[in-house]
Amino acid sequence: MQAANNGILLETHQALCNRFVRYRFAGNRSEERWHKAVLEHQHILMALEDRDAARLRYLMQAHVLNGWRIARVHGFRRSCRFQIY
């Protein structure tokens, strides 16, 4: 994140990381889900490296929605005020 040299991006990333620490570990308790999450991140990074905005958007949306599905299973409520377009 620091390599982006973007203070707003860095602040946003840190705020989100702080907010999702508990959820991240609760949602990835199973080895299968952990591996799926790692694979999702790898695909997201490849889309970033390829500068493929359409694919990145699709992958990010899918990743966030997968995360919310898992979070609900573990009793987390959707408290973030963001919308996926």
N, C-alpha and C positions, 0 to 999 in steps of 0.2 A: 504494500500500500504506500509506503513512504517513497518508493521509487517513482510513483505517479506524480510526485511533487504537487499534490493537490490537497490543500489543507481541509477543505470542506469534505472531500471524499474520505480523508483520514479520520476526521471527527465523526462522520456518519458511520463509518465502519466500526470504530471503537464503541460508539453508543449501541449499535446493533449487537456487537459481540458481548457487551456487558449484559444486555437484555436477554440474550438467548443462551447463556452458559448453562443454566439448569435444564432447559428444554433439550439442548443439543445432546447431553449425555443420557437423559431419560429416554429420548426418542431413538437412540442408537444402541440400546442394550443388547439386542441380538446381533450375533456375528453376521447373519445374512443382511440385516438392515444396514449395518456399518459398511459392509462391502458395497452395497447398492449406493449408499451416500457418497462413498469415495469415488465410485465410477461416475456418478452424476457430476461431481466436482471436476473430474478429469475431462469429461466432455465439455463442461463449461469453459475450462481453461483452453481447450483446443479451439473452441469457437472464438474465444478472445484472441488467441494467437493468430487465427485465420482472418480476424476482423470481419466475421460473419454475423452481422447484427441480427438478422432474422432468426438464424439458428440459435444465437445466444439468448434472444428474447424467449423463444420457445423453451429452451432448456432451463432458463431461470424460472419461468412460470411453472413448469412441471416440477422443478426442485422445491420451490416454495409450497406448492399445493401438496406434494408428497409429504413434506415436513408437517404441514398443518394436519393432514390426515393422521399421521403418527402421533402428533401432539395430543389430538383429541382422544385417541385411544388411552393415553396416559393421564387424561384428566385436565389437560391444559386448555384454557379458554383463549380464544382469539381476541387479544386486547390491542393489537397494533392497529393504527388507523391508516392503513394504506389500501389501495385498490389495485388489482391486477387488471390491466386492459387487454 
